[in-house]
Amino acid sequence: MANEISIRITGEAGQGTQTIGDVLCRIFKAAGYHLFATQDFMSRIRGGNNFFEIRVSTRPVHSPRHKQDLILCLDKASIDIHKKDRATDGVMFADKSGFKLDQLEDFMADVPFDETALRIANDKLYANTIACGLIAGITGVEFSFVTASIKEVFGRKSEAVVQNNINAARAGFELGMESPHKEMFALAPGAKFDPMAHAPLLLDGSEAIASGAIQAGCTFYSAYPMSPSTNIMNIIASRSAAHAIVVEQAEDEIAAINMAIGASFAGSRAMTSTSGGGFCLMAEGVSLAGMTETPVVIVDAQRPGPATGFPTRTEQADLDFVISAGHGEFCRIVYAPGSPEQAYYLTMQAFNMAEKYQIPVIILTDQYLQDSITDAAALDPARISTERHIISKEASAMITGYKRYALTDTGVSPRAIPSWINDVMYADSDEHDEDGHITEDAAMRKQMVQKRLHKKLHGLLAEIEKPTAVNVDNAEVILLGFGSTLGILQETTQALEKKKVGFVHLSQVWPFPSNDMLRLLSDARMIISIENNAQGQLAKLLRRETGIKVSKSILKYDGRPFCLDCVIDIVKPEL
Amino acid sequence: MAMTPNDFKSNDPIAWCPGCGNFGILPGLKQALAKLGIQPKDLLLVSGIGQAAKMPHYVRANCFNGLHGRSLPVAAGAKLANPRLTVIVTTGDGDCYGEGGNHLIHNIRRNIDMTVIVCDNQIYGLTKGQASPTSDPGMVTKVQPEGVSAQHLQPLALALAAGAGFVARGFSQDPEHLAGLILAAIKYKGFSLIDVLQPCVSFNKVNTYEWYSKRVYKLDASYKPTDLNAAFARSLEWGDRIPIGIIYSRSKL
């Protein structure tokens, strides 16, 4: 009996590793397990090598492991690519006859994928579903969960496709039940759900951000497709009719952000999403939002750069860029959610803060967070209520002599919506006076800079999202990170708890939580930053803003996410 | 209650050069708005950067004066978000045909209900006299001392090719005629483009009031603006004779 197992399914692009990964996540969730799944895919539609990796456990898990217990190869090339990642007692499944192998190495087991798929459905593509059934059989999951999950995923296709998949899974399941490896890899029983309670969800970053935006009342979304942000657009578009959201595919990212700004000015809650390259094109628009004081929410789902970089892989190297992108000086917020759950709530909060302070708010995520699937407790949309911070329609009718940029103590001018008020308003990207008309007056310029920068910042500093701090007091080593590495920080700390390891994680990186950092880290014996970039950008930012120096940075910039074991192995010798 | 151009008067002091062609376009716009009878609060003027982009400040209407070249996406977003607004873009040949060319093509395709008035003086005024996409070949400027070598963009033909449903050309010296074009363009349900010939008295010493006056002629009643082939022919007519009027309207006027 195992309490935890890591499984990898690998094959060429087009062999359906993602689809079957989706089915597997549903099976294990339904069977009462916790899971964490990552996807590794190449920037191509067919060929190459992709894999889907799922870690299943009887306790909550938040990160991928290095070594895999089961590796299922859907093509011959996968064998050599992945055998180095096999756990000591791990098993690699391959199709001896289908791959035309003379013999299998001793850590391998034969599964006749091709022959079974042809016999059942007359189509080799069903190999992935056979692999899925095999996993369910070996781990001892009830077959009813397999059937239900297949129906969920393939339900929109024809009945024949659904039935073929169920038959293929059944064949794989029987192979798994008969497998001599079943004894080692059968999972301890999963949790039984209280049917009256909210069932846990499967959530990835894309789903979380899209759902958060919809829940927050986003009514306008414009974007240009760019991995790894595109799924947000796909999800919002698929629900746009039900929620009356205008979704517009822009001709480029410049148009995307300018459309969002126009929509926001005219009364919508507006959002755009992109990756680093597209965010570069948006930089002038970020500055426009700052100058015209137009709320807008921007998602930067990072991938490795510079330039086109690795389109389908992960990195955290846009931190320096997004906190300062856009010419001139103005306020912004940059959130860096650490989990799909945080991404959901911070997206809702992003809309409120953008409208409260009339500023651009950036959500900094990355491919790893966007595409990693985990089980999450049911989301509570009531936790963050929608606060528009605009002059209501009723009050608008009474407004005359409106000044869009009226000077106030908070730097925030009451925001009216054009056509709602019984007056007109002027907004300008040139320096402007309180009426919004262009000015070159030195005194007015100074007041407007103070309004946009100093006064608003004062309010923003009082509303900084608190960093997550665990086991910080008396820690020998404090791990430090931001964004998608939260799960790695949590589990490394858990694993090394007895050795006095703690962590601090920032889910807001701008304005920088300097006071919290000084409080948490001033007396630290040793700080190790863990970042998916080559410079230790968070460590540099920490030093710039607080003077605190980290002792060491663990940096990964090969386009792949951290795995738990690798980080533990690096941290351990420091203790 | 009938409205007059004065209802659209703004108190913001005008910053154009004396004699600027824009002084003919502004009254044409206000006349059209008065005839339309729209309340200023339901009107949104959007602009980018350039002399033409200052125009929204000189009209009593909602105004969003954004970035160079980016007036069209802002206008599109605003109209989609708040369809109650009548959206008009005032832009120039540099802003719309140069910096924002990609947005022009794709907003024509989008066919959102808005009117784009391009104050086309065939030169960059605000940056003091460089060639624009509509500068005639051979024009000598500080940056093109040997004369402009690139071809003159034919914006009306470009708009027709992209599928625009309403395309017109006006001349700033005839505000009455221009007002009629602007009114028809606003009433057209979809994307409408008016290219307005407009002398730059400070920097364009070739395309002067006199130069245009000698060449422009009004399309008469015999011209059928619903004929796309005829519209293509007129849209390319440039040189000794330049037509002004409604070049193309997909729906009957």
Boltz contact constraints between the chains, C-beta under 6 A:
constraints:
  - contact:
      token1: [A, 220]
      token2: [B, 81]
      max_distance: 6.0
  - contact:
      token1: [A, 246]
      token2: [B, 80]
      max_distance: 6.0
  - contact:
      token1: [A, 251]
      token2: [B, 102]
      max_distance: 6.0
  - contact:
      token1: [A, 251]
      token2: [B, 106]
      max_distance: 6.0
  - contact:
      token1: [A, 255]
      token2: [B, 73]
      max_distance: 6.0
  - contact:
      token1: [A, 255]
      token2: [B, 103]
      max_distance: 6.0
  - contact:
      token1: [A, 258]
      token2: [B, 70]
      max_distance: 6.0
  - contact:
      token1: [A, 258]
      token2: [B, 73]
      max_distance: 6.0
  - contact:
      token1: [A, 258]
      token2: [B, 74]
      max_distance: 6.0
  - contact:
      token1: [A, 259]
      token2: [B, 73]
      max_distance: 6.0
  - contact:
      token1: [A, 259]
      token2: [B, 76]
      max_distance: 6.0
  - contact:
      token1: [A, 259]
      token2: [B, 77]
      max_distance: 6.0
  - contact:
      token1: [A, 262]
      token2: [B, 74]
      max_distance: 6.0
  - contact:
      token1: [A, 262]
      token2: [B, 77]
      max_distance: 6.0
  - contact:
      token1: [A, 262]
      token2: [B, 78]
      max_distance: 6.0
  - contact:
      token1: [A, 263]
      token2: [B, 77]
      max_distance: 6.0
  - contact:
      token1: [A, 263]
      token2: [B, 81]
      max_distance: 6.0
  - contact:
      token1: [A, 265]
      token2: [B, 64]
      max_distance: 6.0
  - contact:
      token1: [A, 265]
      token2: [B, 78]
      max_distance: 6.0
  - contact:
      token1: [A, 266]
      token2: [B, 78]
      max_distance: 6.0
  - contact:
      token1: [A, 266]
      token2: [B, 81]
      max_distance: 6.0
  - contact:
      token1: [A, 266]
      token2: [B, 82]
      max_distance: 6.0
  - contact:
      token1: [A, 267]
      token2: [B, 81]
      max_distance: 6.0
  - contact:
      token1: [A, 267]
      token2: [B, 82]
      max_distance: 6.0
  - contact:
      token1: [A, 268]
      token2: [B, 81]
      max_distance: 6.0
  - contact:
      token1: [A, 284]
      token2: [B, 67]
      max_distance: 6.0
  - contact:
      token1: [A, 288]
      token2: [B, 66]
      max_distance: 6.0
  - contact:
      token1: [A, 288]
      token2: [B, 67]
      max_distance: 6.0
  - contact:
      token1: [A, 418]
      token2: [B, 44]
      max_distance: 6.0
  - contact:
      token1: [A, 418]
      token2: [B, 62]
      max_distance: 6.0
  - contact:
      token1: [A, 419]
      token2: [B, 41]
      max_distance: 6.0
  - contact:
      token1: [A, 419]
      token2: [B, 42]
      max_distance: 6.0
  - contact:
      token1: [A, 419]
      token2: [B, 82]
      max_distance: 6.0
  - contact:
      token1: [A, 419]
      token2: [B, 84]
      max_distance: 6.0
  - contact:
      token1: [A, 419]
      token2: [B, 85]
      max_distance: 6.0
  - contact:
      token1: [A, 424]
      token2: [B, 40]
      max_distance: 6.0
  - contact:
      token1: [A, 424]
      token2: [B, 41]
      max_distance: 6.0
  - contact:
      token1: [A, 424]
      token2: [B, 60]
      max_distance: 6.0
  - contact:
      token1: [A, 424]
      token2: [B, 61]
      max_distance: 6.0
  - contact:
      token1: [A, 424]
      token2: [B, 62]
      max_distance: 6.0
  - contact:
      token1: [A, 425]
      token2: [B, 62]
      max_distance: 6.0
  - contact:
      token1: [A, 426]
      token2: [B, 63]
      max_distance: 6.0
  - contact:
      token1: [A, 427]
      token2: [B, 64]
      max_distance: 6.0
  - contact:
      token1: [A, 428]
      token2: [B, 65]
      max_distance: 6.0
  - contact:
      token1: [A, 429]
      token2: [B, 66]
      max_distance: 6.0
  - contact:
      token1: [A, 429]
      token2: [B, 67]
      max_distance: 6.0
  - contact:
      token1: [A, 437]
      token2: [B, 12]
      max_distance: 6.0
  - contact:
      token1: [A, 437]
      token2: [B, 57]
      max_distance: 6.0
